[in-house]
Amino acid sequence: MNPSKTSSRRAFLQKAGLTTLGLGALPVLSASFSSCENNASNKTISEVSSGTTSLVTRKNIADFAVDDAEIKLLQDAIKILKDRSERSPLDPMGWTAHGMLHATFCATSIYSNQVHYNWYVWPWHRLYLWSMEQKLQKAVNEPKLALHYWDWTQIELHSGTLLG
């Protein structure tokens, strides 16, 4: 057999396999997609600004006290996902399965699986975080629950902060 044909066949099969793997990951995310609304159509600016859509606002974690109700709700949602994983590690709505999805595409030495080596690193992670946010919202039945962000350049490491 011609070595160049073998190599191109191998490359084709690897790409086909990765495409299948990527498409195979969609059911993991589909639980999040199934109840999403199409907010782009028939929404006015006042509806969007009044909060009647499923859009959420991410807030700076440094602006919250450790015992804030919003932080407690986030902790409860994470516990629910972790409890699901304790019962069934492959539950697509659990903490472990979601983490395994990240490991498959980000913590791999297989070059062709690694999203960090491609232009879609940021869109991939945006979808990954959105999917986690959807799972957390469903866990506590709170559609306005949002993941928080932090500005690592502004975090103060003293008593009384979230890190204290």
C-alpha positions as CSV (number, residue, x, y, z in Angstrom):
1,M,0.0,0.0,0.0
2,N,1.2,3.5,-0.8
3,P,2.4,5.2,2.4
4,S,0.9,8.6,1.4
5,K,-2.5,6.9,1.0
6,T,-2.1,5.2,4.4
7,S,-1.3,8.5,6.0
8,S,-4.1,10.4,4.4
9,R,-6.5,7.6,5.2
10,R,-5.4,7.6,8.8
11,A,-5.8,11.4,9.0
12,F,-9.3,11.1,7.5
13,L,-10.3,8.4,9.9
14,Q,-8.9,10.4,12.9
15,K,-10.9,13.5,11.8
16,A,-14.0,11.4,11.2
17,G,-13.6,9.8,14.6
18,L,-13.1,13.2,16.3
19,T,-16.1,14.6,14.5
20,T,-18.2,11.6,15.7
21,L,-16.8,12.1,19.2
22,G,-17.7,15.8,19.1
23,L,-21.2,15.0,17.8
24,G,-21.4,12.3,20.4
25,A,-20.9,14.9,23.1
26,L,-24.0,16.8,22.0
27,P,-26.4,14.5,23.9
28,V,-24.5,15.5,27.1
29,L,-25.2,19.1,26.2
30,S,-28.7,18.4,24.8
31,A,-30.3,18.2,28.2
32,S,-29.4,21.9,28.5
33,F,-30.7,22.7,25.1
34,S,-34.0,20.9,25.4
35,S,-35.8,23.6,27.5
36,C,-34.1,26.7,26.1
37,E,-36.4,29.3,24.6
38,N,-35.7,31.2,21.4
39,N,-35.3,34.6,22.9
40,A,-34.1,36.3,19.7
41,S,-37.5,36.5,18.1
42,N,-40.4,38.6,19.1
43,K,-38.6,40.3,22.0
44,T,-38.6,44.0,22.4
45,I,-35.8,46.0,24.0
46,S,-38.0,46.7,27.0
47,E,-38.6,43.0,27.5
48,V,-34.9,42.3,27.4
49,S,-34.1,45.1,29.8
50,S,-37.0,44.3,32.1
51,G,-35.6,40.8,32.7
52,T,-38.4,38.7,31.0
53,T,-35.9,36.7,29.0
54,S,-33.7,33.8,30.0
55,L,-30.6,36.0,29.8
56,V,-28.6,36.2,33.1
57,T,-26.1,38.7,34.4
58,R,-22.8,37.4,35.7
59,K,-21.6,39.3,38.7
60,N,-18.3,39.8,40.3
61,I,-17.8,37.3,43.1
62,A,-15.8,39.9,45.1
63,D,-19.0,41.9,45.5
64,F,-20.7,39.2,47.6
65,A,-20.4,38.2,51.2
66,V,-19.6,34.6,51.9
67,D,-23.0,34.0,53.5
68,D,-24.9,35.8,50.7
69,A,-28.2,34.1,49.6
70,E,-27.0,34.1,46.0
71,I,-23.8,32.3,46.9
72,K,-25.7,29.8,49.0
73,L,-28.0,29.1,46.0
74,L,-24.9,28.5,43.8
75,Q,-23.4,26.2,46.5
76,D,-26.7,24.2,46.7
77,A,-26.8,23.8,42.9
78,I,-23.3,22.5,42.8
79,K,-24.0,20.1,45.7
80,I,-27.0,18.7,43.7
81,L,-24.8,18.1,40.7
82,K,-22.1,16.5,42.8
83,D,-24.8,14.3,44.5
84,R,-26.0,13.2,41.1
85,S,-22.5,12.2,40.2
86,E,-22.1,10.2,43.4
87,R,-25.2,8.2,42.5
88,S,-24.3,7.8,38.8
89,P,-20.9,9.2,37.6
90,L,-22.0,9.1,34.0
91,D,-25.2,11.1,34.6
92,P,-25.0,13.8,31.9
93,M,-26.6,16.3,34.3
94,G,-24.0,15.6,37.0
95,W,-20.8,17.3,38.0
96,T,-18.4,14.5,37.0
97,A,-19.8,14.0,33.5
98,H,-19.5,17.7,32.8
99,G,-15.9,17.7,34.0
100,M,-15.1,14.7,31.9
101,L,-16.4,16.6,28.8
102,H,-13.9,19.3,29.6
103,A,-11.1,16.7,30.2
104,T,-11.8,15.1,26.8
105,F,-11.2,18.2,24.9
106,C,-8.9,20.3,27.1
107,A,-6.8,18.0,29.3
108,T,-5.6,15.7,26.6
109,S,-2.3,15.0,24.9
110,I,-4.1,14.0,21.7
111,Y,-3.4,17.0,19.5
112,S,-6.4,16.7,17.3
113,N,-8.8,16.6,20.3
114,Q,-7.3,19.6,22.0
115,V,-9.5,22.7,21.6
116,H,-6.8,25.0,23.0
117,Y,-4.8,24.6,19.7
118,N,-7.7,25.9,17.6
119,W,-9.5,29.2,16.9
120,Y,-12.6,27.8,18.6
121,V,-11.0,27.6,22.1
122,W,-13.1,30.6,23.3
123,P,-16.5,29.7,21.7
124,W,-16.0,26.1,23.0
125,H,-15.4,27.2,26.6
126,R,-18.3,29.8,26.3
127,L,-20.6,26.9,25.4
128,Y,-19.1,24.7,28.1
129,L,-19.8,27.3,30.8
130,W,-23.2,28.1,29.4
131,S,-24.1,24.4,29.6
132,M,-22.9,24.2,33.2
133,E,-24.9,27.3,34.0
134,Q,-28.0,25.7,32.5
135,K,-27.5,22.5,34.6
136,L,-27.0,24.6,37.8
137,Q,-30.2,26.6,37.0
138,K,-32.2,23.4,36.5
139,A,-30.8,21.8,39.7
140,V,-32.3,24.5,41.9
141,N,-35.1,25.6,39.6
142,E,-33.8,29.1,39.3
143,P,-33.5,30.4,35.8
144,K,-31.7,33.6,36.9
145,L,-28.8,31.8,38.6
146,A,-25.6,32.8,37.0
147,L,-22.0,31.7,37.3
148,H,-19.9,34.5,38.8
149,Y,-16.7,36.0,37.5
150,W,-13.7,37.3,39.3
151,D,-11.1,39.8,38.3
152,W,-8.0,38.1,39.5
153,T,-6.0,41.3,39.3
154,Q,-8.3,43.0,41.9
155,I,-8.8,40.2,44.5
156,E,-7.7,41.2,48.0
157,L,-6.3,38.5,50.1
158,H,-7.3,39.7,53.6
159,S,-9.8,38.6,56.2
160,G,-13.4,39.4,55.4
161,T,-13.3,38.5,51.7
162,L,-14.4,35.3,50.1
163,L,-10.8,34.1,50.3
164,G,-10.4,35.1,53.9
